[in-house]
Amino acid sequence: MAKEKISYSEAVAEIESILEKIEGGKLDVDELTEKVNRVTKLLKTCRDRLHNTETQINKILEEG
């Protein structure tokens, strides 16, 4: 499975959109399961990006 290319900002915006739908009760049970899985994947993407960025910044600071 190829890794999806999505920016951090796009991932956050999609998470927020999905959460609004969930909170608004606008999803049926089948959609809810699908959207929760999607949010889980997006959150992992965001955590990974933040971790990678932190690692890169720390490396730069150590070199300087």
CHARMM internal coordinates of N, CA and C (Angstrom, degrees):
IC EDIT
DIST 1 N 1 CA 1.4496
DIST 1 CA 1 C 1.5338
ANGL 1 N 1 CA 1 C 109.30
DIST 1 C 2 N 1.2974
ANGL 1 CA 1 C 2 N 117.50
DIHE 1 N 1 CA 1 C 2 N 125.31
DIST 2 N 2 CA 1.4545
ANGL 1 C 2 N 2 CA 122.20
DIHE 1 CA 1 C 2 N 2 CA -179.37
DIST 2 CA 2 C 1.5219
ANGL 2 N 2 CA 2 C 109.79
DIHE 1 C 2 N 2 CA 2 C -74.07
DIST 2 C 3 N 1.3203
ANGL 2 CA 2 C 3 N 114.95
DIHE 2 N 2 CA 2 C 3 N 142.95
DIST 3 N 3 CA 1.4519
ANGL 2 C 3 N 3 CA 120.36
DIHE 2 CA 2 C 3 N 3 CA 179.59
DIST 3 CA 3 C 1.5254
ANGL 3 N 3 CA 3 C 109.22
DIHE 2 C 3 N 3 CA 3 C -75.29
DIST 3 C 4 N 1.3125
ANGL 3 CA 3 C 4 N 115.53
DIHE 3 N 3 CA 3 C 4 N 132.86
DIST 4 N 4 CA 1.4548
ANGL 3 C 4 N 4 CA 121.38
DIHE 3 CA 3 C 4 N 4 CA -178.68
DIST 4 CA 4 C 1.5302
ANGL 4 N 4 CA 4 C 110.51
DIHE 3 C 4 N 4 CA 4 C -72.16
DIST 4 C 5 N 1.3129
ANGL 4 CA 4 C 5 N 115.89
DIHE 4 N 4 CA 4 C 5 N 137.36
DIST 5 N 5 CA 1.4614
ANGL 4 C 5 N 5 CA 121.29
DIHE 4 CA 4 C 5 N 5 CA 177.06
DIST 5 CA 5 C 1.5268
ANGL 5 N 5 CA 5 C 108.07
DIHE 4 C 5 N 5 CA 5 C -96.82
DIST 5 C 6 N 1.3161
ANGL 5 CA 5 C 6 N 115.45
DIHE 5 N 5 CA 5 C 6 N 108.45
DIST 6 N 6 CA 1.4619
ANGL 5 C 6 N 6 CA 120.96
DIHE 5 CA 5 C 6 N 6 CA 178.03
DIST 6 CA 6 C 1.5188
ANGL 6 N 6 CA 6 C 106.90
DIHE 5 C 6 N 6 CA 6 C -143.08
DIST 6 C 7 N 1.3133
ANGL 6 CA 6 C 7 N 116.47
DIHE 6 N 6 CA 6 C 7 N 139.58
DIST 7 N 7 CA 1.4585
ANGL 6 C 7 N 7 CA 119.28
DIHE 6 CA 6 C 7 N 7 CA -179.67
DIST 7 CA 7 C 1.5256
ANGL 7 N 7 CA 7 C 109.84
DIHE 6 C 7 N 7 CA 7 C -75.22
DIST 7 C 8 N 1.3132
ANGL 7 CA 7 C 8 N 114.74
DIHE 7 N 7 CA 7 C 8 N 161.46
DIST 8 N 8 CA 1.4569
ANGL 7 C 8 N 8 CA 120.61
DIHE 7 CA 7 C 8 N 8 CA 178.11
DIST 8 CA 8 C 1.5336
ANGL 8 N 8 CA 8 C 109.61
DIHE 7 C 8 N 8 CA 8 C -58.35
DIST 8 C 9 N 1.3226
ANGL 8 CA 8 C 9 N 116.46
DIHE 8 N 8 CA 8 C 9 N -45.94
DIST 9 N 9 CA 1.4688
ANGL 8 C 9 N 9 CA 121.45
DIHE 8 CA 8 C 9 N 9 CA -178.69
DIST 9 CA 9 C 1.5244
ANGL 9 N 9 CA 9 C 111.83
DIHE 8 C 9 N 9 CA 9 C -62.30
DIST 9 C 10 N 1.3196
ANGL 9 CA 9 C 10 N 116.23
DIHE 9 N 9 CA 9 C 10 N -40.76
DIST 10 N 10 CA 1.4623
ANGL 9 C 10 N 10 CA 120.10
DIHE 9 CA 9 C 10 N 10 CA 178.07
DIST 10 CA 10 C 1.5271
ANGL 10 N 10 CA 10 C 111.04
DIHE 9 C 10 N 10 CA 10 C -65.13
DIST 10 C 11 N 1.3282
ANGL 10 CA 10 C 11 N 116.36
DIHE 10 N 10 CA 10 C 11 N -40.36
DIST 11 N 11 CA 1.4617
ANGL 10 C 11 N 11 CA 120.67
DIHE 10 CA 10 C 11 N 11 CA 179.47
DIST 11 CA 11 C 1.5276
ANGL 11 N 11 CA 11 C 110.66
DIHE 10 C 11 N 11 CA 11 C -63.20
DIST 11 C 12 N 1.3252
ANGL 11 CA 11 C 12 N 116.40
DIHE 11 N 11 CA 11 C 12 N -45.50
DIST 12 N 12 CA 1.4628
ANGL 11 C 12 N 12 CA 120.65
DIHE 11 CA 11 C 12 N 12 CA 179.55
DIST 12 CA 12 C 1.5259
ANGL 12 N 12 CA 12 C 110.73
DIHE 11 C 12 N 12 CA 12 C -62.71
DIST 12 C 13 N 1.3218
ANGL 12 CA 12 C 13 N 116.93
DIHE 12 N 12 CA 12 C 13 N -43.17
DIST 13 N 13 CA 1.4661
ANGL 12 C 13 N 13 CA 120.73
DIHE 12 CA 12 C 13 N 13 CA 179.17
DIST 13 CA 13 C 1.5292
ANGL 13 N 13 CA 13 C 111.15
DIHE 12 C 13 N 13 CA 13 C -62.06
DIST 13 C 14 N 1.3234
ANGL 13 CA 13 C 14 N 116.69
DIHE 13 N 13 CA 13 C 14 N -40.90
DIST 14 N 14 CA 1.4618
ANGL 13 C 14 N 14 CA 120.08
DIHE 13 CA 13 C 14 N 14 CA 179.51
DIST 14 CA 14 C 1.5337
ANGL 14 N 14 CA 14 C 110.53
DIHE 13 C 14 N 14 CA 14 C -67.72
DIST 14 C 15 N 1.3211
ANGL 14 CA 14 C 15 N 116.96
DIHE 14 N 14 CA 14 C 15 N -40.35
DIST 15 N 15 CA 1.4670
ANGL 14 C 15 N 15 CA 120.29
DIHE 14 CA 14 C 15 N 15 CA 177.10
DIST 15 CA 15 C 1.5288
ANGL 15 N 15 CA 15 C 109.70
DIHE 14 C 15 N 15 CA 15 C -59.87
DIST 15 C 16 N 1.3232
ANGL 15 CA 15 C 16 N 116.77
DIHE 15 N 15 CA 15 C 16 N -47.27
DIST 16 N 16 CA 1.4633
ANGL 15 C 16 N 16 CA 120.86
DIHE 15 CA 15 C 16 N 16 CA 179.95
DIST 16 CA 16 C 1.5224
ANGL 16 N 16 CA 16 C 111.80
DIHE 15 C 16 N 16 CA 16 C -60.27
DIST 16 C 17 N 1.3180
ANGL 16 CA 16 C 17 N 116.76
DIHE 16 N 16 CA 16 C 17 N -41.25
DIST 17 N 17 CA 1.4576
ANGL 16 C 17 N 17 CA 121.52
DIHE 16 CA 16 C 17 N 17 CA 178.99
DIST 17 CA 17 C 1.5296
ANGL 17 N 17 CA 17 C 111.38
DIHE 16 C 17 N 17 CA 17 C -63.08
DIST 17 C 18 N 1.3178
ANGL 17 CA 17 C 18 N 115.85
DIHE 17 N 17 CA 17 C 18 N -44.47
DIST 18 N 18 CA 1.4665
ANGL 17 C 18 N 18 CA 120.51
DIHE 17 CA 17 C 18 N 18 CA 179.73
DIST 18 CA 18 C 1.5260
ANGL 18 N 18 CA 18 C 110.13
DIHE 17 C 18 N 18 CA 18 C -64.95
DIST 18 C 19 N 1.3343
ANGL 18 CA 18 C 19 N 117.23
DIHE 18 N 18 CA 18 C 19 N -43.10
DIST 19 N 19 CA 1.4592
ANGL 18 C 19 N 19 CA 120.54
DIHE 18 CA 18 C 19 N 19 CA -179.93
DIST 19 CA 19 C 1.5237
ANGL 19 N 19 CA 19 C 111.83
DIHE 18 C 19 N 19 CA 19 C -62.05
DIST 19 C 20 N 1.3306
ANGL 19 CA 19 C 20 N 117.15
DIHE 19 N 19 CA 19 C 20 N -37.74
DIST 20 N 20 CA 1.4632
ANGL 19 C 20 N 20 CA 120.82
DIHE 19 CA 19 C 20 N 20 CA 176.84
DIST 20 CA 20 C 1.5235
ANGL 20 N 20 CA 20 C 110.67
DIHE 19 C 20 N 20 CA 20 C -61.37
DIST 20 C 21 N 1.3219
ANGL 20 CA 20 C 21 N 117.00
DIHE 20 N 20 CA 20 C 21 N -42.07
DIST 21 N 21 CA 1.4641
ANGL 20 C 21 N 21 CA 121.17
DIHE 20 CA 20 C 21 N 21 CA 178.80
DIST 21 CA 21 C 1.5189
ANGL 21 N 21 CA 21 C 111.06
DIHE 20 C 21 N 21 CA 21 C -66.00
DIST 21 C 22 N 1.3309
ANGL 21 CA 21 C 22 N 116.51
DIHE 21 N 21 CA 21 C 22 N -41.21
DIST 22 N 22 CA 1.4649
ANGL 21 C 22 N 22 CA 120.17
DIHE 21 CA 21 C 22 N 22 CA 179.60
DIST 22 CA 22 C 1.5329
ANGL 22 N 22 CA 22 C 109.51
DIHE 21 C 22 N 22 CA 22 C -65.06
DIST 22 C 23 N 1.3234
ANGL 22 CA 22 C 23 N 116.37
DIHE 22 N 22 CA 22 C 23 N -48.70
DIST 23 N 23 CA 1.4632
ANGL 22 C 23 N 23 CA 120.78
DIHE 22 CA 22 C 23 N 23 CA -179.05
DIST 23 CA 23 C 1.5232
ANGL 23 N 23 CA 23 C 112.03
DIHE 22 C 23 N 23 CA 23 C -63.19
DIST 23 C 24 N 1.3185
ANGL 23 CA 23 C 24 N 116.25
DIHE 23 N 23 CA 23 C 24 N -31.42
DIST 24 N 24 CA 1.4608
ANGL 23 C 24 N 24 CA 120.81
DIHE 23 CA 23 C 24 N 24 CA -179.80
DIST 24 CA 24 C 1.5176
ANGL 24 N 24 CA 24 C 113.37
DIHE 23 C 24 N 24 CA 24 C -82.46
DIST 24 C 25 N 1.3277
ANGL 24 CA 24 C 25 N 116.86
DIHE 24 N 24 CA 24 C 25 N -2.37
DIST 25 N 25 CA 1.4589
ANGL 24 C 25 N 25 CA 120.38
DIHE 24 CA 24 C 25 N 25 CA -179.46
DIST 25 CA 25 C 1.5156
ANGL 25 N 25 CA 25 C 113.01
DIHE 24 C 25 N 25 CA 25 C 65.86
DIST 25 C 26 N 1.3296
ANGL 25 CA 25 C 26 N 116.90
DIHE 25 N 25 CA 25 C 26 N 30.87
DIST 26 N 26 CA 1.4614
ANGL 25 C 26 N 26 CA 121.48
DIHE 25 CA 25 C 26 N 26 CA -175.24
DIST 26 CA 26 C 1.5270
ANGL 26 N 26 CA 26 C 113.40
DIHE 25 C 26 N 26 CA 26 C -93.82
DIST 26 C 27 N 1.3323
ANGL 26 CA 26 C 27 N 117.54
DIHE 26 N 26 CA 26 C 27 N 8.61
DIST 27 N 27 CA 1.4598
ANGL 26 C 27 N 27 CA 120.55
DIHE 26 CA 26 C 27 N 27 CA -177.13
DIST 27 CA 27 C 1.5211
ANGL 27 N 27 CA 27 C 110.25
DIHE 26 C 27 N 27 CA 27 C -120.35
DIST 27 C 28 N 1.3201
ANGL 27 CA 27 C 28 N 116.21
DIHE 27 N 27 CA 27 C 28 N 140.24
DIST 28 N 28 CA 1.4598
ANGL 27 C 28 N 28 CA 118.38
DIHE 27 CA 27 C 28 N 28 CA 172.21
DIST 28 CA 28 C 1.5235
ANGL 28 N 28 CA 28 C 108.86
DIHE 27 C 28 N 28 CA 28 C -82.28
DIST 28 C 29 N 1.3083
ANGL 28 CA 28 C 29 N 117.71
DIHE 28 N 28 CA 28 C 29 N 175.18
DIST 29 N 29 CA 1.4614
ANGL 28 C 29 N 29 CA 122.38
DIHE 28 CA 28 C 29 N 29 CA -173.71
DIST 29 CA 29 C 1.5281
ANGL 29 N 29 CA 29 C 111.80
DIHE 28 C 29 N 29 CA 29 C -59.14
DIST 29 C 30 N 1.3166
ANGL 29 CA 29 C 30 N 117.89
DIHE 29 N 29 CA 29 C 30 N -42.52
DIST 30 N 30 CA 1.4643
ANGL 29 C 30 N 30 CA 120.75
DIHE 29 CA 29 C 30 N 30 CA -179.83
DIST 30 CA 30 C 1.5274
ANGL 30 N 30 CA 30 C 111.36
DIHE 29 C 30 N 30 CA 30 C -64.11
DIST 30 C 31 N 1.3093
ANGL 30 CA 30 C 31 N 116.24
DIHE 30 N 30 CA 30 C 31 N -44.03
DIST 31 N 31 CA 1.4636
ANGL 30 C 31 N 31 CA 120.26
DIHE 30 CA 30 C 31 N 31 CA 178.61
DIST 31 CA 31 C 1.5308
ANGL 31 N 31 CA 31 C 110.60
DIHE 30 C 31 N 31 CA 31 C -66.58
DIST 31 C 32 N 1.3184
ANGL 31 CA 31 C 32 N 116.44
DIHE 31 N 31 CA 31 C 32 N -37.07
DIST 32 N 32 CA 1.4535
ANGL 31 C 32 N 32 CA 120.86
DIHE 31 CA 31 C 32 N 32 CA -179.43
DIST 32 CA 32 C 1.5231
ANGL 32 N 32 CA 32 C 110.96
DIHE 31 C 32 N 32 CA 32 C -59.70
DIST 32 C 33 N 1.3094
ANGL 32 CA 32 C 33 N 116.96
DIHE 32 N 32 CA 32 C 33 N -46.17
DIST 33 N 33 CA 1.4621
ANGL 32 C 33 N 33 CA 121.42
DIHE 32 CA 32 C 33 N 33 CA 178.57
DIST 33 CA 33 C 1.5249
ANGL 33 N 33 CA 33 C 110.27
DIHE 32 C 33 N 33 CA 33 C -59.97
DIST 33 C 34 N 1.3112
ANGL 33 CA 33 C 34 N 116.49
DIHE 33 N 33 CA 33 C 34 N -46.24
DIST 34 N 34 CA 1.4609
ANGL 33 C 34 N 34 CA 121.41
DIHE 33 CA 33 C 34 N 34 CA -179.87
DIST 34 CA 34 C 1.5275
ANGL 34 N 34 CA 34 C 111.39
DIHE 33 C 34 N 34 CA 34 C -61.85
DIST 34 C 35 N 1.3194
ANGL 34 CA 34 C 35 N 116.66
DIHE 34 N 34 CA 34 C 35 N -44.17
DIST 35 N 35 CA 1.4637
ANGL 34 C 35 N 35 CA 120.85
DIHE 34 CA 34 C 35 N 35 CA -177.48
DIST 35 CA 35 C 1.5299
ANGL 35 N 35 CA 35 C 111.96
DIHE 34 C 35 N 35 CA 35 C -70.20
DIST 35 C 36 N 1.3370
ANGL 35 CA 35 C 36 N 117.70
DIHE 35 N 35 CA 35 C 36 N -36.93
DIST 36 N 36 CA 1.4579
ANGL 35 C 36 N 36 CA 120.21
DIHE 35 CA 35 C 36 N 36 CA 177.27
DIST 36 CA 36 C 1.5277
ANGL 36 N 36 CA 36 C 109.63
DIHE 35 C 36 N 36 CA 36 C -64.00
DIST 36 C 37 N 1.3231
ANGL 36 CA 36 C 37 N 117.17
DIHE 36 N 36 CA 36 C 37 N -41.05
DIST 37 N 37 CA 1.4717
ANGL 36 C 37 N 37 CA 120.55
DIHE 36 CA 36 C 37 N 37 CA 176.02
DIST 37 CA 37 C 1.5245
ANGL 37 N 37 CA 37 C 110.84
DIHE 36 C 37 N 37 CA 37 C -61.81
DIST 37 C 38 N 1.3167
ANGL 37 CA 37 C 38 N 117.12
DIHE 37 N 37 CA 37 C 38 N -41.30
DIST 38 N 38 CA 1.4626
ANGL 37 C 38 N 38 CA 121.27
DIHE 37 CA 37 C 38 N 38 CA 179.63
DIST 38 CA 38 C 1.5354
ANGL 38 N 38 CA 38 C 110.81
DIHE 37 C 38 N 38 CA 38 C -63.97
DIST 38 C 39 N 1.3349
ANGL 38 CA 38 C 39 N 116.20
DIHE 38 N 38 CA 38 C 39 N -44.56
DIST 39 N 39 CA 1.4628
ANGL 38 C 39 N 39 CA 120.06
DIHE 38 CA 38 C 39 N 39 CA 178.99
DIST 39 CA 39 C 1.5265
ANGL 39 N 39 CA 39 C 110.37
DIHE 38 C 39 N 39 CA 39 C -61.71
DIST 39 C 40 N 1.3173
ANGL 39 CA 39 C 40 N 117.08
DIHE 39 N 39 CA 39 C 40 N -39.58
DIST 40 N 40 CA 1.4580
ANGL 39 C 40 N 40 CA 120.95
DIHE 39 CA 39 C 40 N 40 CA 178.51
DIST 40 CA 40 C 1.5234
ANGL 40 N 40 CA 40 C 110.91
DIHE 39 C 40 N 40 CA 40 C -59.32
DIST 40 C 41 N 1.3233
ANGL 40 CA 40 C 41 N 117.12
DIHE 40 N 40 CA 40 C 41 N -44.92
DIST 41 N 41 CA 1.4689
ANGL 40 C 41 N 41 CA 121.44
DIHE 40 CA 40 C 41 N 41 CA 178.55
DIST 41 CA 41 C 1.5281
ANGL 41 N 41 CA 41 C 111.47
DIHE 40 C 41 N 41 CA 41 C -65.48
DIST 41 C 42 N 1.3223
ANGL 41 CA 41 C 42 N 116.35
DIHE 41 N 41 CA 41 C 42 N -41.33
DIST 42 N 42 CA 1.4618
ANGL 41 C 42 N 42 CA 120.29
DIHE 41 CA 41 C 42 N 42 CA 179.83
DIST 42 CA 42 C 1.5286
ANGL 42 N 42 CA 42 C 111.51
DIHE 41 C 42 N 42 CA 42 C -65.86
DIST 42 C 43 N 1.3318
ANGL 42 CA 42 C 43 N 116.55
DIHE 42 N 42 CA 42 C 43 N -39.92
DIST 43 N 43 CA 1.4629
ANGL 42 C 43 N 43 CA 119.92
DIHE 42 CA 42 C 43 N 43 CA 177.83
DIST 43 CA 43 C 1.5265
ANGL 43 N 43 CA 43 C 111.05
DIHE 42 C 43 N 43 CA 43 C -63.10
DIST 43 C 44 N 1.3183
ANGL 43 CA 43 C 44 N 116.79
DIHE 43 N 43 CA 43 C 44 N -39.11
DIST 44 N 44 CA 1.4700
ANGL 43 C 44 N 44 CA 120.32
DIHE 43 CA 43 C 44 N 44 CA 177.67
DIST 44 CA 44 C 1.5275
ANGL 44 N 44 CA 44 C 109.78
DIHE 43 C 44 N 44 CA 44 C -63.55
DIST 44 C 45 N 1.3106
ANGL 44 CA 44 C 45 N 116.90
DIHE 44 N 44 CA 44 C 45 N -42.51
DIST 45 N 45 CA 1.4608
ANGL 44 C 45 N 45 CA 121.22
DIHE 44 CA 44 C 45 N 45 CA 177.26
DIST 45 CA 45 C 1.5284
ANGL 45 N 45 CA 45 C 110.78
DIHE 44 C 45 N 45 CA 45 C -59.35
DIST 45 C 46 N 1.3231
ANGL 45 CA 45 C 46 N 117.03
DIHE 45 N 45 CA 45 C 46 N -44.84
DIST 46 N 46 CA 1.4634
ANGL 45 C 46 N 46 CA 120.88
DIHE 45 CA 45 C 46 N 46 CA -179.97
DIST 46 CA 46 C 1.5278
ANGL 46 N 46 CA 46 C 111.41
DIHE 45 C 46 N 46 CA 46 C -64.88
DIST 46 C 47 N 1.3280
ANGL 46 CA 46 C 47 N 116.55
DIHE 46 N 46 CA 46 C 47 N -44.22
DIST 47 N 47 CA 1.4746
ANGL 46 C 47 N 47 CA 119.79
DIHE 46 CA 46 C 47 N 47 CA 178.52
DIST 47 CA 47 C 1.5216
ANGL 47 N 47 CA 47 C 110.99
DIHE 46 C 47 N 47 CA 47 C -61.21
DIST 47 C 48 N 1.3209
ANGL 47 CA 47 C 48 N 116.64
DIHE 47 N 47 CA 47 C 48 N -43.44
DIST 48 N 48 CA 1.4639
ANGL 47 C 48 N 48 CA 120.92
DIHE 47 CA 47 C 48 N 48 CA 179.35
DIST 48 CA 48 C 1.5231
ANGL 48 N 48 CA 48 C 111.06
DIHE 47 C 48 N 48 CA 48 C -61.87
DIST 48 C 49 N 1.3289
ANGL 48 CA 48 C 49 N 116.98
DIHE 48 N 48 CA 48 C 49 N -44.14
DIST 49 N 49 CA 1.4722
ANGL 48 C 49 N 49 CA 120.80
DIHE 48 CA 48 C 49 N 49 CA 179.73
DIST 49 CA 49 C 1.5242
ANGL 49 N 49 CA 49 C 110.73
DIHE 48 C 49 N 49 CA 49 C -62.89
DIST 49 C 50 N 1.3367
ANGL 49 CA 49 C 50 N 116.81
DIHE 49 N 49 CA 49 C 50 N -43.95
DIST 50 N 50 CA 1.4585
ANGL 49 C 50 N 50 CA 120.46
DIHE 49 CA 49 C 50 N 50 CA 179.73
DIST 50 CA 50 C 1.5291
ANGL 50 N 50 CA 50 C 110.97
DIHE 49 C 50 N 50 CA 50 C -63.39
DIST 50 C 51 N 1.3150
ANGL 50 CA 50 C 51 N 116.13
DIHE 50 N 50 CA 50 C 51 N -42.16
DIST 51 N 51 CA 1.4626
ANGL 50 C 51 N 51 CA 120.28
DIHE 50 CA 50 C 51 N 51 CA 179.03
DIST 51 CA 51 C 1.5325
ANGL 51 N 51 CA 51 C 110.73
DIHE 50 C 51 N 51 CA 51 C -62.90
DIST 51 C 52 N 1.3204
ANGL 51 CA 51 C 52 N 116.68
DIHE 51 N 51 CA 51 C 52 N -46.15
DIST 52 N 52 CA 1.4712
ANGL 51 C 52 N 52 CA 120.87
DIHE 51 CA 51 C 52 N 52 CA 179.49
DIST 52 CA 52 C 1.5247
ANGL 52 N 52 CA 52 C 111.57
DIHE 51 C 52 N 52 CA 52 C -62.13
DIST 52 C 53 N 1.3195
ANGL 52 CA 52 C 53 N 116.01
DIHE 52 N 52 CA 52 C 53 N -40.68
DIST 53 N 53 CA 1.4587
ANGL 52 C 53 N 53 CA 120.24
DIHE 52 CA 52 C 53 N 53 CA 179.32
DIST 53 CA 53 C 1.5247
ANGL 53 N 53 CA 53 C 110.38
DIHE 52 C 53 N 53 CA 53 C -65.37
DIST 53 C 54 N 1.3180
ANGL 53 CA 53 C 54 N 116.70
DIHE 53 N 53 CA 53 C 54 N -44.16
DIST 54 N 54 CA 1.4565
ANGL 53 C 54 N 54 CA 120.67
DIHE 53 CA 53 C 54 N 54 CA 178.19
DIST 54 CA 54 C 1.5314
ANGL 54 N 54 CA 54 C 111.16
DIHE 53 C 54 N 54 CA 54 C -60.18
DIST 54 C 55 N 1.3214
ANGL 54 CA 54 C 55 N 116.13
DIHE 54 N 54 CA 54 C 55 N -42.82
DIST 55 N 55 CA 1.4623
ANGL 54 C 55 N 55 CA 120.84
DIHE 54 CA 54 C 55 N 55 CA 178.92
DIST 55 CA 55 C 1.5246
ANGL 55 N 55 CA 55 C 110.72
DIHE 54 C 55 N 55 CA 55 C -61.45
DIST 55 C 56 N 1.3173
ANGL 55 CA 55 C 56 N 116.91
DIHE 55 N 55 CA 55 C 56 N -45.55
DIST 56 N 56 CA 1.4669
ANGL 55 C 56 N 56 CA 121.11
DIHE 55 CA 55 C 56 N 56 CA -179.93
DIST 56 CA 56 C 1.5185
ANGL 56 N 56 CA 56 C 111.53
DIHE 55 C 56 N 56 CA 56 C -64.04
DIST 56 C 57 N 1.3247
ANGL 56 CA 56 C 57 N 117.24
DIHE 56 N 56 CA 56 C 57 N -41.76
DIST 57 N 57 CA 1.4616
ANGL 56 C 57 N 57 CA 120.55
DIHE 56 CA 56 C 57 N 57 CA 179.76
DIST 57 CA 57 C 1.5244
ANGL 57 N 57 CA 57 C 110.69
DIHE 56 C 57 N 57 CA 57 C -64.98
DIST 57 C 58 N 1.3234
ANGL 57 CA 57 C 58 N 116.19
DIHE 57 N 57 CA 57 C 58 N -44.16
DIST 58 N 58 CA 1.4688
ANGL 57 C 58 N 58 CA 119.65
DIHE 57 CA 57 C 58 N 58 CA 178.49
DIST 58 CA 58 C 1.5270
ANGL 58 N 58 CA 58 C 111.29
DIHE 57 C 58 N 58 CA 58 C -60.88
DIST 58 C 59 N 1.3113
ANGL 58 CA 58 C 59 N 116.89
DIHE 58 N 58 CA 58 C 59 N -39.30
DIST 59 N 59 CA 1.4698
ANGL 58 C 59 N 59 CA 121.15
DIHE 58 CA 58 C 59 N 59 CA 179.08
DIST 59 CA 59 C 1.5283
ANGL 59 N 59 CA 59 C 110.27
DIHE 58 C 59 N 59 CA 59 C -63.82
DIST 59 C 60 N 1.3174
ANGL 59 CA 59 C 60 N 115.85
DIHE 59 N 59 CA 59 C 60 N -44.37
DIST 60 N 60 CA 1.4680
ANGL 59 C 60 N 60 CA 120.55
DIHE 59 CA 59 C 60 N 60 CA 179.14
DIST 60 CA 60 C 1.5219
ANGL 60 N 60 CA 60 C 110.59
DIHE 59 C 60 N 60 CA 60 C -62.87
DIST 60 C 61 N 1.3175
ANGL 60 CA 60 C 61 N 117.60
DIHE 60 N 60 CA 60 C 61 N -43.57
DIST 61 N 61 CA 1.4519
ANGL 60 C 61 N 61 CA 121.53
DIHE 60 CA 60 C 61 N 61 CA -179.57
DIST 61 CA 61 C 1.5345
ANGL 61 N 61 CA 61 C 112.33
DIHE 60 C 61 N 61 CA 61 C -65.61
DIST 61 C 62 N 1.3127
ANGL 61 CA 61 C 62 N 116.62
DIHE 61 N 61 CA 61 C 62 N -35.82
DIST 62 N 62 CA 1.4671
ANGL 61 C 62 N 62 CA 121.00
DIHE 61 CA 61 C 62 N 62 CA 178.56
DIST 62 CA 62 C 1.5296
ANGL 62 N 62 CA 62 C 110.83
DIHE 61 C 62 N 62 CA 62 C -68.51
DIST 62 C 63 N 1.3362
ANGL 62 CA 62 C 63 N 116.82
DIHE 62 N 62 CA 62 C 63 N -34.92
DIST 63 N 63 CA 1.4584
ANGL 62 C 63 N 63 CA 121.06
DIHE 62 CA 62 C 63 N 63 CA 179.91
DIST 63 CA 63 C 1.5322
ANGL 63 N 63 CA 63 C 111.59
DIHE 62 C 63 N 63 CA 63 C -73.47
DIST 63 C 64 N 1.3380
ANGL 63 CA 63 C 64 N 115.75
DIHE 63 N 63 CA 63 C 64 N -27.08
DIST 64 N 64 CA 1.4650
ANGL 63 C 64 N 64 CA 120.20
DIHE 63 CA 63 C 64 N 64 CA -174.75
DIST 64 CA 64 C 1.4501
ANGL 64 N 64 CA 64 C 112.74
DIHE 63 C 64 N 64 CA 64 C -87.67
END
COOR INIT
IC SEED 1 N 1 CA 1 C
IC BUILD
